Amino acid sequence: MANSDPIPLVPTLSNVYSAPRLAKEGQRWDSLTKDFESRFGAAPHFIARAPGRVNIIGEHIDHMGFSCLPAALEMDILMAVRVQSDPDQNKRVHFDLQNTEKRFEATRFESDVKSTDEVQLIHEGPSRWANYFKVAFKGLHPHLPPAVLSGSTTPTKIEVLIDGTIPPESSLSSSAAMTSCSSIVILEAFKARELISRREMAEVAIESERLVGVASGGMDQAASIFGVPGHALHIAFVPTLTVQPTKLPSSSPAHAFVVANTLVVSDKKVMGPVQYNLRVAELWMACRALCVHLDLPKDDSTKTLKKLMETYFSKHPLTSDQESETRERYGEEAAKIKVLGALAGDFLPKKGLTRQEVEELTGFKGDAFDKEFLSQFPVRAETFKLHARTKHVFAEAFRVLVFKSLCTSSSSPDVYTQLGTLLDESQASLLHDYENGCVELEEVVSIAKSAGALGSRATGAGWGGSTVSLVREDKVKDVLEALKVGYYKKRFPQMSDERLDEALLVSQPAGGACVYKVD
């Protein structure tokens, strides 16, 4: 039975891209279709699309269960697809994956239609990029209805040509777009797109990317799948995934987001054990230490700071005098964040902690410590900074709620100045408490601010990648020129104008994932 919210079909590219980008994208889609026919000998049946995202605010808190405010971008991953079925050979399905980028080696693999056990991930070499497609297949397979896997039209061969405009390792979620787009291909190829909702697909895509070895929180996939033109997305994860489009305030002059790629590579698969994954593990440790301190159960109900918060306040409800002003302005969740953040700040040691010290705080020792904190993803560290990481999460979660409140209810003429201040506060927290910065990120933020940006911060994983700056439209040219002269021309003097244009993006929030049927 069809569900009410599948990945949509779009009739024309004008449903996908803004007017300024439409002609260029039309040429790209035509080129992709011709390239596919040249490689595979026939035209594709459909093209799946999943966009990248920029996280406006709410960085590194989704994996702790707190909400965030990203927006989809017009940069995207496209997959042109041809599906073949043979009723006499429908017990196995063969995949032929090719990429328009030569550095991504063509890959072929096959699987039993009713089991993905034989599909192996490859973690080294030029074909490892195909892991994102493989984990999408493995993740979605249990959700496909039995009738889909046993019908006479079950695909026996799926040919895919992939093209992307999201720079890899740019912190604009090329990996999540790859996983999401791959999931769409599987659904459409198996004639199951209308049977599975966008929410279920997003939840599967989140779990699928974790199979690659990255502690993904879920924001990236949800933003790619649910994007709405002109809207940020308030994405919440507890108790279930919910997405609320949030329109940015009207203003004159209008405002835009300038995304600048530092061109410093942030490869989570390589550096995750000492950066991205380590931060997640430190926060898991903080949760267990707080469980001991607050006499809460050390189980799934307190696995993340958001769950722990809800469990704590179910036992100790807010009193009428606790953060009453905060509750009135930003809601009860904001008040809970302030109260529990203060409790955590007072209890957790501010210094870096040895493993032995963390074992004492959490009650997990020896093998139990390894199993609880270090077994799910690769992690390497000598010390753990529980206080600083927790401080960032609570403060950033609060900023998200303030940002959303300003967007939806503020009539102040300086609302964008206030939004910019929140971006600046987020950047300071990322730099000093979460420690995911680098010299290049700091330089780009500083240049953007000096040229007129109202606020600027790192977006995405950090340790490289991109920044997002909130800029009045009449200041956009000044900010772009300052970045070109002050950053790119100095650090990359041989960079072509075409590459420079690709590194800088002026964007309004864009639409989400979709399918286009090729005539």
N, C-alpha and C positions, 0 to 999 in steps of 0.2 A: 504494500500500500504506500502511495506517495506521501511524503511528509510535507508540511506547510512551509518549510524554510530551507530548500536545497540551495546549493551553489547555483547562481542564476545563469541562464543563457542570455547573451546580449546580441541584439540584431545588427548593430553597427558599432564601429570604433568610437563614434561620437558619444556612445554610452560609457566609454571607458576613459577617454582622455579629454583634457581641456582643449579649447580651441587653439591656443598658441602651439600646442604640442601635436595636434592631430595630423598635420601633413607629414611631419617627420616620422611619426609612428606608423602611419599608413604605408610609407615606403619600406619601413623595417619589416612589417608584417608581410608585405608582398615579397620582399627578398627572402624571408624565412620560408615562405611557401614554395618559391622557386628552388631554393637550396634543398629543401626536403625532397622535391620531385626529382632533382638531379641525383641525389644520394640513393633514394629508395625506389625510383622508377615509377612512382605514382604520386598523386597529390595527397596531402593529409586529409583525414576526415574531419578533424576539429583541432582547435588551438586552445589550450588551457592557459590561464594567466593568473599569477599571484604577485601582488606588489610587495616592495619593501616597505619599511616603516621608519618613521622618526619618532622617538619617544620625547614628547614635549616636556613632561615632568613625571617623576615616579621611577627613578633609576635604581635597579638592583633591589627591588622590594617585592616583585611579583612572586619570586620563589619563596618568600616568607608569607605569602597569602594576601598581601595588601594590594589595593587597587592602584592603577596607574592611568596615565592620560597620553597615549600615543596617537598617531594619525598615519594613515596609509599614504604612500608616496606614488607618484606616477612612474618612477623607476620600477621595473618589474622583471620577473622571470616568465618567459613564454615557452611552451612545449607544444610543438606541432606533432600530431599523432595520427597514425594509421593503424587500424585494427583489422586483423584477419581472423576468420573463424572457419574451422573445418570440422563438421560433425563427426567425422571418422577418426579425428586425432585430437579430441577435446579433453584428454586427460592431463595434458601438459601445456604450459604456456611459455613461450619464448619471448624474451625482451631484447631489443636491439636499441641501445642508447647511444646517441651521438650528440656532439656539442659543436656549436659554431666557433667556439674558441679552441684553437689547435692545442693549447697546453692541457686541455682536458681530453684524455684519450678515450676513444670509442670503447664501449663495454657491451658484452653480451652475457646474459645468464638465463637460466631456465628454472622452472619449478613445477612440481606437481600442482595441479589446480586446487586440490583440497588440502594441501599442507605446504608451508613455507620453510620447513625445517632445514632443507638442503641449501637454502639461500644464505651464502656466507658473506660477511662484510670484509672488505679489504682495507687495512688501515695504513698502508704505505703505497707510494707510487702514484703515477699520473691518472690512474683510474679510480682512486678512492673517492672522488667526487660523487660517483654513482651510489655510494652508501646511502645518500639522502633519499634516492628513489627506492632502494632496497628496503630501508626501514619503513618507508611509507607503505609499501606492499605488505611487509610483515605485520605492521601495526594495524592496518585496515582489514586484513584478511579475516580475523575472527569476527568482524562486524558485518561481513557480507552475508546476506541471507543464503541458506542452503540452496534454495532454488536457483540463485544466481550462479552458484558454483557447479551445478549439475545440469544446466540447460543445454540445449543443442547449439545455442549461440555463444556459449562460453568462448572467450578469445583464445586462439592458439598462438598468435603472434602479435606483439605490440611493438611498433616501430616509433621511435621518439627522437625528434631533433630539438635541442634546447638552445635558447638564446637568452642572454640576460643583459640588463643595463644597470644592475645594482653591483657596484664594485665589491668583489669578495674581500672579506676581512675589513670592511669599512664601518662596521657597527650600525649598518642600515638593514640588517637582517636578511642578507642574501641566503643564509642557510635555512631560515624559517620559510622564506618564500619558496626555496627549492623543495622542502618537505611538503609544504602546503600544495604547491602546484603538482607535485608527484602524486599526492593523494587524490587530487581532482582527476588526474589522468586515469588512475586505477578505477575510480568510481564510474567515470564515463565509459571507459573501455569495457567494464563488466556490466554496463547498463544498470548501475546502481545509484547514479547521482541523485535521482529523485526519491530514493528510498532512505537516504541518510541526511539528517539536518546539518546545517552549518555548525551548530554548537557541538554535535557529536563528532563531526569531522575535525573541528578545532581541538577537541580534547584528545582525539586519537593522534593528531599531528604533534601535539605537545609531548605525548608519551613516546611517539616514534623518534623524535629528534634526540631524546634522552638515550636511545639505544646507540647513538653514535659516540656517547661518552661525555656529553655536556649537560650540566645541571640547569637545563632550561626551565624558566619559570612559567611560560605560557603566554606572556604579553605579545611576543613577536608573531606567533601564529594567529592569535585572535585578531590582532590589528590587520594582518594581511587578508584574512578571510572576511572580516566584517566592515572594512573601510567604507566611509560615507563621504562624498564630496563636501568640502566646506565645514567638516565637523571633526573635532577631536573625538576620541572614543574613551569614555570612562569605563574601564574594564575591571570587574571585580571577580574574584576567584572562590570566595568562601561565602556561603556554603556550596554554591555551584557557580559555574562560569556565567556571568551576565555582562552584556555590552550595552551601554547607554550612549548613543551619539550626543555629543555636547557641542552646540554651535558656539563659535567664538564671538565675542561682542562686536556689534556693529561700530564702525568708527569712520571718521573723516579727518585726515586721510586714512585709508585702509592700512592694515598691517600684514606682513608676510613673515614666513620663516626662511632664513638663509641657512642652508646646510653646507658645511665645508668639510671635505674629506682631507684630513691631514696627510694622507698617503703613507702613514705609519701603519704597518700591518699588525692587526690584532687577530691572531689565529687561536681561537679558543680550544681547538682540538690539540694544539701543540703546547700552549702555555697555560691551559686550564688547570693543571695540577698545582701550580704555584700562584695562580691569579684567580680566575673565575671560580673554579671548583673549591679552592681553599676558602674563599669568602663564604660560600654556602656552608661549608663544613664548620667554620667558626661560628656561624649563626645557629646551626644545629646544636653546637656545644653550649652556646648562650641559652638556648631554650631549655636544655636539660639542667643547666646550673640554676636557672630561675625556677624550674620545677621543684628542685630541692629546697630553695630558699622560700618559696611560696606554698610549699606543701601541696603540690599538684601531682597528678599521676604522670609517670614518664611513659606515655603511650602515644598513639596516633592523635589523640585529642589535644596534644600539646607539641606536636612535631614541628610546627612553624610558629612564629611570633604572633601571627593573626589568630591561629587556633588557640594558642596559649592564652591570648588576651580574652577571647570569648569564654574559655573555660574558667579563667580567674574571675571574671565579672558575673558568671552564672552563680558562683559561690559568694562573691562579695559585690553586690550591685552598687553602682554609683549612688552616693548620697546627694541630696538636693543641693548641698553647698560645694560639691566637688566640681571644679571647672565649670561652674554654671554659665559664665559668660561665653566660654568656648562652645558649650553645648547649644546655647541659644543661637550663636552666629554660624556654627559649622556642623552641628549635629552631634548625636550621642557618640558615634564612633570616634570623632575627633577628640572628645573629652576623654574617652577611654585610652586613646593613644597617648595623650598628655600625662594621664595618671600613671599608666604602666611604664611609660618611658622614664618618668621620674624615679619610680621604684627600681627599675633596672639600672639606671645611672648611679643611684646611691649604692647599690649592692655589688655590681660587677667591678673587679679591680681594673684600674685604668692602665696598668702596665701590660706589656706583652707577657703571656703566661707560657710556662713550659708544659710539656705533656703531663708531667706528674702533677702539676698544679691544677690543670684542667680535670684530670682524673679525680682529684680530691673534691673539686667543686661540683662535678656532675654525678659522681658515684659510679661511673663506668671505668673499669680498670682492665689493663692487659688486653686479652682477646676481645672482651666485651666492648672496650673502647674502639678497637679496630672495626668491629662489626657495626657498631652504631654510627661512627663518624667517617670512617675511611674506606669502607668497602664498596660503596655504591658508585663512586667516581674516583679516578686517580687524584691523590692529594699528597703534596710534599711541603713540609714546613718544620722549622725548629721551635718557633713560638707562635702563639695564637692570641689575637687581639679582640677579645670578646666585647669589651666595653665600647671601643670605637665603632665596631661594625654595627652593634645594636643601636648606638646613638644615631648613626646615619639612618637606619631603617625607620625608627620611630619618627625622626624629624622629617624625613622625606615623605612618609605616609601622611603625615599631617599637612605638608605642603600640597599634596595632591588634592586633598579635600578643600583647602583654602582656594586653590587655583580653580577648581570646579565651581565653587560657590561664587567667585568673582565673575566667572563666565555666565552663570545662569541668573544671578540676582543683583549684580552691582550696576548702579546707574551713574557711578562716579566718572567724571570726565577724564580722570587720570588712571582708569582701570588698567590700561596697558602698561603704564609705569609700574603699577603694583604687580602685574603678571611678570614683568621683566625682573623685578626685585626677587621674586620667587625663583626664577631661573638662576640668578646670581647666587642666592643662598644654597641652591642645590649644588652648584658647581663647587662652592667652598666646602660643602659637606663631603662631596665625592673626593675632593683633593685631600682633605685633612683627616677624615674619619674612615672613608672606605678605601682610600689610597689606590685609586685606579687611574691616576693621571700619568702624563708624561710631559716633557718639556714642550713638545710640539703642540699638544692640546692647549696648554697654558698660553702659548704664544698666539695661537689663533683666537682664543677667547679674548685676550688682551687687545689685539688689533681690532676685532669686531666692536668691542666696547668703546675704544677710543674713536672709532669712526662713526659712532652714533647708535649702535645697537642698544636697545633698552634692557636686554638681558642676554646672557650667553653662557652655554655650558656644554660639557661633553655629553654625548648621547650614545646609548648602546653599552656594550661591554666595557669600553674604556681601554686604557693601556695602548692608545692609538685610536684609529678609526676617525669618527667625525664629531663635529660640534653642531649645535643648533642655536641660532640667534634669532631673537624677536626684534624685528626692524620695521619702523614706519616706512611705507612704500616710497615716500619722497627721499628717504635716506638709503634705500637699497643700493643704488648705483655707487654711492660713497663707500659703503661697506664692502661691496664686491671689489672695487678698485683698490681699496686699502689692503685687502687680503691678497690680491694679485701681486701688488708691488711689495708689500711688507713681508709676505710669507712665501708665496709660490715662486716668484722671480728670484728671490734670494736663495731659497733652499734648492730649487729645481730650475736653474737658469736655462737648461736645454729643453724644458717642457714646451710642447707644441701648444698652439692656441686651442686646438681641438681637445687635447687632454686637459687643458686648463678649464675649459667649459664643462667637461665631465666632472671635474672635482668640485665645482660649485653649483648649487641648485637653489633656485628661488621657488618656493612651493607653497601652495595652499593644500590643505588636506584633500586626499583623492579617494576614489572608489576602491572597492575591495575585489577579491578573487571572482573569476567568472569563466565561462566557456563560450567560445564562438564557433559555430558550425561552419565549415568551409563548403561553399557550393560545389 
